[in-house]
Amino acid sequence: MAPFDFAGKTTLVTGASSGLGAEFARQLAARGSDLVLVARSADRLEALAEDLRARHRVTVTTLPADLSLAGEVSRVAAFTAGTEVDVLVNDAGFGTYGPFAEIDAGRERELVAVNVDALVRLTHAVLPGMLARVRGGILNVASTIAFQPGTYQATYGASKAFVLSLSQALWAETRGTGVTVTALCPGPTRTGFVDALGSDVSHTAIYRRLAAPEPVVAAGLRTLDRGRAVVVPGWRLRIMATGGRLSPGWVSALISARMLRPADTKETAATR
C-alpha cells in the first residue's frame, strides 16, 4: 500500500491535548494534514493548535469535549456529520491501578466510557463515510496490556483488549475497500499516563522504564500507511506480546500480577 497522502486531508485526533495525542497532531501536521483536535482542556488544545498553524500552515479546529460523558461524545459525533474526516485517531484513554475491589467504581465506569464506548461511537460516526468515499484510515491506540490479563489493571487491560479485538475485526471487514484500520499497541510511554494513575508504580517491572512518544507515533502512522492490522513498537515488547498470546490466560494473569503488584500487596500462593 502507498503511504497515506495526508496533504489537504482532515484527521480527527482524540486525546490531543497531551501525550501521544499531541504527538500525533504534530506528526500529522508535518505531513500536511488539517486537524480536528478533541480533548477536555480547551486552553491546551488551542495552544497546540496555534503552534501547528504557525509551523505547518494547516487548518486546525479545536473541539473541547469530555469523552466520559455521553452527551459530549454525541456532540463530537454530530460534528463529524458535517466534516469529511479522512483519518480518525482514537487516542483518548486513561488507566487505573490497584486491586479491583479497592478502585473507585465511578472512575472505572469513566474508563470504560472513554476507552471503549467513545471509541466505538466515533468509529461508527466516521466509518460509513470513509467506505462511501473508498478511502480513509482509523488508528486505534490500544496497548501491550491487551495481549494478556492485566492483573491490578484489570479494567484498563480489558478495555485495551477490546480495542485490539475490535480493530483486528474491522481491519478484516474493510480489506479491499480503500479503508484500513490499525491498532497501535505501545508499552509504557512518557505521556502523563503514569502520573494520571494516581499511584506510584515506579517499583513495578512494567513501569520502571518509559519509552519516548515520538517513535511510537511514527510506528503507528507507518503501519497505517502499510495497511496492517497491528503494530507493537519495539522488539522486546513484540516478544512479550507473543508470549502473552501463547500462554494460558491464568498463567499470564499470574505473571502480570508479579510485574504489576502494588508495593504494599503481599504475594499469595496459587492453590488452584
C-alpha positions as CSV (number, residue, x, y, z in Angstrom):
1,M,0.0,0.0,0.0
2,A,1.2,3.5,-0.8
3,P,1.7,5.9,2.2
4,F,-1.3,8.0,3.0
5,D,-1.3,11.3,1.3
6,F,-2.3,13.5,4.2
7,A,-1.9,16.8,2.4
8,G,-5.3,18.6,2.3
9,K,-7.0,15.7,4.2
10,T,-8.6,16.1,7.6
11,T,-7.6,13.9,10.6
12,L,-9.6,13.9,13.9
13,V,-7.4,13.1,16.9
14,T,-8.9,12.4,20.3
15,G,-6.9,12.9,23.5
16,A,-5.0,15.5,21.6
17,S,-4.0,18.0,24.3
18,S,-1.0,15.9,25.6
19,G,0.9,12.7,25.3
20,L,0.6,10.5,22.2
21,G,-2.4,12.5,21.0
22,A,-0.4,15.8,20.9
23,E,2.4,14.0,19.2
24,F,0.1,12.5,16.6
25,A,-1.1,16.0,15.9
26,R,2.4,17.3,15.4
27,Q,3.5,14.5,13.1
28,L,0.2,14.6,11.1
29,A,0.5,18.4,10.7
30,A,4.1,17.9,9.5
31,R,2.7,15.6,6.8
32,G,0.2,18.3,5.7
33,S,-3.0,17.1,7.3
34,D,-5.6,19.5,8.5
35,L,-6.7,18.6,12.0
36,V,-9.7,18.4,14.3
37,L,-8.3,18.1,17.9
38,V,-10.5,16.7,20.7
39,A,-9.7,16.8,24.4
40,R,-11.0,18.2,27.7
41,S,-8.6,21.0,28.1
42,A,-9.6,23.9,25.8
43,D,-6.5,26.0,26.7
44,R,-4.0,23.3,25.9
45,L,-5.8,22.4,22.7
46,E,-5.7,26.0,21.5
47,A,-2.1,26.4,22.4
48,L,-1.2,23.3,20.4
49,A,-3.4,24.4,17.5
50,E,-1.7,27.9,17.3
51,D,1.7,26.3,17.2
52,L,0.7,23.8,14.5
53,R,-0.9,26.5,12.4
54,A,2.2,28.7,12.6
55,R,4.7,25.9,11.9
56,H,2.9,23.9,9.2
57,R,0.2,26.3,7.7
58,V,-2.5,23.7,8.2
59,T,-6.1,24.3,9.3
60,V,-6.6,23.2,12.9
61,T,-10.1,23.1,14.6
62,T,-10.3,22.6,18.3
63,L,-13.2,20.7,19.8
64,P,-13.1,20.6,23.6
65,A,-15.1,17.7,25.0
66,D,-15.1,15.3,27.9
67,L,-15.5,11.9,26.2
68,S,-16.5,10.2,29.5
69,L,-19.9,12.0,29.1
70,A,-22.3,10.5,26.5
71,G,-23.7,13.9,25.5
72,E,-20.2,15.2,24.8
73,V,-19.4,12.1,22.6
74,S,-22.7,12.8,20.7
75,R,-21.6,16.3,20.1
76,V,-18.3,15.2,18.6
77,A,-20.1,12.6,16.5
78,A,-22.5,15.2,15.3
79,F,-19.6,17.4,14.3
80,T,-18.2,14.7,12.1
81,A,-21.5,14.6,10.2
82,G,-20.7,18.0,8.7
83,T,-17.0,17.5,8.3
84,E,-15.3,15.0,6.0
85,V,-13.0,13.0,8.3
86,D,-10.4,11.2,6.2
87,V,-8.5,9.7,9.2
88,L,-9.6,9.1,12.8
89,V,-7.0,8.6,15.6
90,N,-8.8,7.2,18.7
91,D,-6.1,8.1,21.3
92,A,-8.2,9.3,24.2
93,G,-8.0,7.0,27.2
94,F,-6.7,6.6,30.7
95,G,-5.9,3.8,33.2
96,T,-6.5,2.8,36.8
97,Y,-4.2,0.8,39.1
98,G,-4.6,-1.3,42.2
99,P,-6.7,-4.2,43.4
100,F,-10.0,-4.2,41.6
101,A,-12.0,-4.3,44.8
102,E,-10.3,-1.1,46.1
103,I,-10.5,1.1,42.9
104,D,-13.3,3.7,42.8
105,A,-16.1,2.2,40.8
106,G,-17.1,5.5,39.3
107,R,-13.6,6.1,37.9
108,E,-13.8,2.6,36.3
109,R,-17.1,3.4,34.6
110,E,-15.5,6.6,33.2
111,L,-12.6,4.5,32.0
112,V,-14.9,2.2,30.1
113,A,-16.8,5.2,28.7
114,V,-13.7,6.8,27.3
115,N,-11.6,3.8,26.3
116,V,-14.4,1.7,24.8
117,D,-17.7,3.5,24.3
118,A,-16.4,6.7,22.9
119,L,-14.1,4.9,20.6
120,V,-16.9,2.7,19.2
121,R,-19.3,5.6,18.8
122,L,-16.8,7.8,17.0
123,T,-15.7,4.9,14.7
124,H,-19.4,4.3,13.9
125,A,-19.7,8.0,13.1
126,V,-16.9,8.2,10.5
127,L,-16.5,4.7,9.0
128,P,-19.6,4.8,6.7
129,G,-18.4,8.0,5.1
130,M,-14.9,6.6,4.6
131,L,-16.4,3.5,2.9
132,A,-18.6,5.6,0.7
133,R,-15.5,7.6,-0.4
134,V,-13.4,4.5,-0.9
135,R,-10.6,5.9,1.2
136,G,-9.7,6.5,4.8
137,G,-8.0,5.2,7.9
138,I,-8.7,4.6,11.6
139,L,-5.9,4.2,14.0
140,N,-6.9,3.0,17.5
141,V,-4.4,3.3,20.3
142,A,-4.5,0.0,22.3
143,S,-1.6,-1.2,24.5
144,T,0.6,-4.2,25.0
145,I,-1.5,-5.0,28.1
146,A,-4.2,-6.0,25.5
147,F,-2.4,-9.3,24.9
148,Q,-2.8,-10.8,28.4
149,P,-4.9,-10.2,31.5
150,G,-3.7,-7.0,33.3
151,T,-3.7,-8.0,37.0
152,Y,-4.0,-4.9,39.1
153,Q,-5.1,-3.0,36.0
154,A,-7.9,-5.4,35.2
155,T,-10.4,-2.9,33.7
156,Y,-7.8,-1.0,31.8
157,G,-6.3,-4.1,30.4
158,A,-9.7,-5.5,29.4
159,S,-10.6,-2.2,27.7
160,K,-7.4,-2.3,25.6
161,A,-8.1,-6.0,24.7
162,F,-11.5,-4.8,23.4
163,V,-9.8,-2.1,21.3
164,L,-7.3,-4.6,19.9
165,S,-10.0,-7.2,19.1
166,L,-12.3,-4.6,17.5
167,S,-9.5,-3.1,15.4
168,Q,-8.5,-6.5,14.0
169,A,-12.1,-7.4,13.1
170,L,-12.7,-4.1,11.4
171,W,-9.4,-4.4,9.5
172,A,-10.6,-7.7,8.1
173,E,-14.1,-6.2,7.3
174,T,-12.6,-3.3,5.4
175,R,-10.0,-5.1,3.3
176,G,-10.2,-4.1,-0.3
177,T,-12.4,-1.1,0.4
178,G,-9.7,1.6,0.4
179,V,-10.1,2.0,4.2
180,T,-7.7,0.5,6.7
181,V,-7.9,0.0,10.5
182,T,-4.8,-0.3,12.6
183,A,-4.3,-1.0,16.3
184,L,-1.2,0.6,17.8
185,C,-0.1,-1.3,20.9
186,P,2.7,0.6,22.7
187,G,4.2,-0.2,26.0
188,P,4.6,2.3,28.8
189,T,5.4,5.7,27.3
190,R,6.3,9.1,28.6
191,T,2.8,10.7,28.1
192,G,1.5,11.6,31.5
193,F,-0.4,8.3,31.6
194,V,1.6,7.1,34.6
195,D,1.1,10.3,36.6
196,A,-2.7,10.1,36.0
197,L,-2.8,6.7,37.6
198,G,-2.7,8.4,41.0
199,S,-0.3,5.8,42.4
200,D,3.4,5.3,42.5
201,V,4.2,2.5,40.0
202,S,7.9,3.2,39.6
203,H,8.6,0.0,41.6
204,T,6.9,-2.3,39.1
205,A,8.7,-4.1,36.3
206,I,6.3,-2.7,33.7
207,Y,6.5,1.0,34.5
208,R,10.2,1.2,35.5
209,R,11.2,2.4,32.0
210,L,9.1,4.6,29.8
211,A,9.6,4.9,26.0
212,A,9.7,8.2,24.1
213,P,6.4,9.1,22.4
214,E,7.8,10.2,19.0
215,P,8.9,6.8,17.7
216,V,5.7,5.2,19.0
217,V,3.6,7.6,17.0
218,A,5.8,7.2,13.9
219,A,5.4,3.4,14.1
220,G,1.6,3.8,14.3
221,L,1.5,6.1,11.2
222,R,3.9,3.9,9.3
223,T,1.7,0.8,10.0
224,L,-1.4,2.7,8.9
225,D,0.5,3.6,5.7
226,R,1.1,-0.1,5.1
227,G,-2.4,-1.1,5.7
228,R,-1.5,-3.5,8.5
229,A,-3.8,-4.5,11.4
230,V,-1.5,-4.3,14.4
231,V,1.8,-2.8,15.4
232,V,3.8,-3.3,18.6
233,P,6.7,-0.8,18.7
234,G,10.0,-2.4,19.8
235,W,11.2,-6.0,19.5
236,R,11.2,-6.6,23.3
237,L,7.6,-5.7,23.5
238,R,6.8,-7.8,20.5
239,I,8.3,-10.8,22.2
240,M,6.3,-10.1,25.4
241,A,3.1,-9.7,23.3
242,T,3.7,-13.0,21.6
243,G,4.4,-14.7,24.9
244,G,1.1,-13.3,26.3
245,R,-0.8,-14.8,23.3
246,L,0.8,-18.2,23.6
247,S,0.4,-18.6,27.4
248,P,-2.8,-19.8,29.1
249,G,-4.7,-16.9,30.4
250,W,-4.3,-17.9,34.1
251,V,-0.6,-18.1,33.6
252,S,-0.4,-14.7,32.0
253,A,-2.5,-13.3,34.8
254,L,-0.1,-14.6,37.5
255,I,2.9,-13.3,35.5
256,S,1.3,-9.8,35.2
257,A,0.5,-9.9,38.9
258,R,4.2,-10.3,39.7
259,M,5.1,-7.5,37.3
260,L,2.4,-5.0,38.5
261,R,1.9,-5.9,42.1
262,P,1.4,-2.8,44.4
263,A,4.2,-2.3,46.8
264,D,2.0,-2.9,49.8
265,T,0.4,-6.1,48.5
266,K,1.8,-9.4,49.6
267,E,2.1,-12.3,47.1
268,T,-0.2,-15.2,47.8
269,A,0.5,-18.8,46.8
270,A,-1.6,-20.2,43.9
271,T,-3.7,-23.1,45.2
272,R,-5.6,-24.0,42.1
